[in-house]
């Protein structure tokens, strides 16, 4: 399955990667939970923040797209999902991730006064 333009492969180029598939899955699930907690508490998370935490290079787009938490969220999911793509391949320590970003969030953040 092809990754979206925001998708990445968590591999040996990432500083937190290990040569153990189970370790990498546990690490990514912990990071996903952590960023969901930030989303609820702060009200928003930029993709850039997630990229930095996972060891991916920051991109221009990652500085404006992300997630916004709103009680009646008509645009997004109200949660961050790493959507791990190659879940059946338990031998490969590299993991494909495709993020469920809401899109550009700058205007929504300023409208909410966050």
Secondary structure as a PSIPRED ss2 file (coil, helix, strand):
# PSIPRED VFORMAT (PSIPRED V4.0)

   1 X C   1.000  0.000  0.000
   2 X C   1.000  0.000  0.000
   3 X C   1.000  0.000  0.000
   4 X C   1.000  0.000  0.000
   5 X C   1.000  0.000  0.000
   6 X C   1.000  0.000  0.000
   7 X C   1.000  0.000  0.000
   8 X E   0.000  0.000  1.000
   9 X E   0.000  0.000  1.000
  10 X E   0.000  0.000  1.000
  11 X C   1.000  0.000  0.000
  12 X C   1.000  0.000  0.000
  13 X C   1.000  0.000  0.000
  14 X C   1.000  0.000  0.000
  15 X C   1.000  0.000  0.000
  16 X C   1.000  0.000  0.000
  17 X C   1.000  0.000  0.000
  18 X C   1.000  0.000  0.000
  19 X C   1.000  0.000  0.000
  20 X C   1.000  0.000  0.000
  21 X H   0.000  1.000  0.000
  22 X H   0.000  1.000  0.000
  23 X H   0.000  1.000  0.000
  24 X H   0.000  1.000  0.000
  25 X H   0.000  1.000  0.000
  26 X H   0.000  1.000  0.000
  27 X H   0.000  1.000  0.000
  28 X H   0.000  1.000  0.000
  29 X H   0.000  1.000  0.000
  30 X H   0.000  1.000  0.000
  31 X H   0.000  1.000  0.000
  32 X H   0.000  1.000  0.000
  33 X H   0.000  1.000  0.000
  34 X H   0.000  1.000  0.000
  35 X H   0.000  1.000  0.000
  36 X H   0.000  1.000  0.000
  37 X H   0.000  1.000  0.000
  38 X H   0.000  1.000  0.000
  39 X H   0.000  1.000  0.000
  40 X H   0.000  1.000  0.000
  41 X H   0.000  1.000  0.000
  42 X H   0.000  1.000  0.000
  43 X C   1.000  0.000  0.000
  44 X E   0.000  0.000  1.000
  45 X E   0.000  0.000  1.000
  46 X E   0.000  0.000  1.000
  47 X H   0.000  1.000  0.000
  48 X H   0.000  1.000  0.000
  49 X H   0.000  1.000  0.000
  50 X H   0.000  1.000  0.000
  51 X H   0.000  1.000  0.000
  52 X H   0.000  1.000  0.000
  53 X H   0.000  1.000  0.000
  54 X H   0.000  1.000  0.000
  55 X C   1.000  0.000  0.000
  56 X C   1.000  0.000  0.000
  57 X C   1.000  0.000  0.000
  58 X C   1.000  0.000  0.000
  59 X C   1.000  0.000  0.000
  60 X C   1.000  0.000  0.000
  61 X H   0.000  1.000  0.000
  62 X H   0.000  1.000  0.000
  63 X H   0.000  1.000  0.000
  64 X C   1.000  0.000  0.000
  65 X E   0.000  0.000  1.000
  66 X E   0.000  0.000  1.000
  67 X E   0.000  0.000  1.000
  68 X E   0.000  0.000  1.000
  69 X C   1.000  0.000  0.000
  70 X C   1.000  0.000  0.000
  71 X C   1.000  0.000  0.000
  72 X C   1.000  0.000  0.000
  73 X C   1.000  0.000  0.000
  74 X C   1.000  0.000  0.000
  75 X C   1.000  0.000  0.000
  76 X C   1.000  0.000  0.000
  77 X C   1.000  0.000  0.000
  78 X C   1.000  0.000  0.000
  79 X C   1.000  0.000  0.000
  80 X C   1.000  0.000  0.000
  81 X C   1.000  0.000  0.000
  82 X C   1.000  0.000  0.000
  83 X C   1.000  0.000  0.000
  84 X E   0.000  0.000  1.000
  85 X C   1.000  0.000  0.000
  86 X C   1.000  0.000  0.000
  87 X C   1.000  0.000  0.000
  88 X C   1.000  0.000  0.000
  89 X C   1.000  0.000  0.000
  90 X C   1.000  0.000  0.000
  91 X C   1.000  0.000  0.000
  92 X C   1.000  0.000  0.000
  93 X C   1.000  0.000  0.000
  94 X C   1.000  0.000  0.000
  95 X E   0.000  0.000  1.000
  96 X E   0.000  0.000  1.000
  97 X E   0.000  0.000  1.000
  98 X C   1.000  0.000  0.000
  99 X C   1.000  0.000  0.000
 100 X C   1.000  0.000  0.000
 101 X C   1.000  0.000  0.000
 102 X C   1.000  0.000  0.000
 103 X E   0.000  0.000  1.000
 104 X E   0.000  0.000  1.000
 105 X C   1.000  0.000  0.000
 106 X H   0.000  1.000  0.000
 107 X H   0.000  1.000  0.000
 108 X H   0.000  1.000  0.000
 109 X H   0.000  1.000  0.000
 110 X H   0.000  1.000  0.000
 111 X H   0.000  1.000  0.000
 112 X H   0.000  1.000  0.000
 113 X C   1.000  0.000  0.000
 114 X C   1.000  0.000  0.000
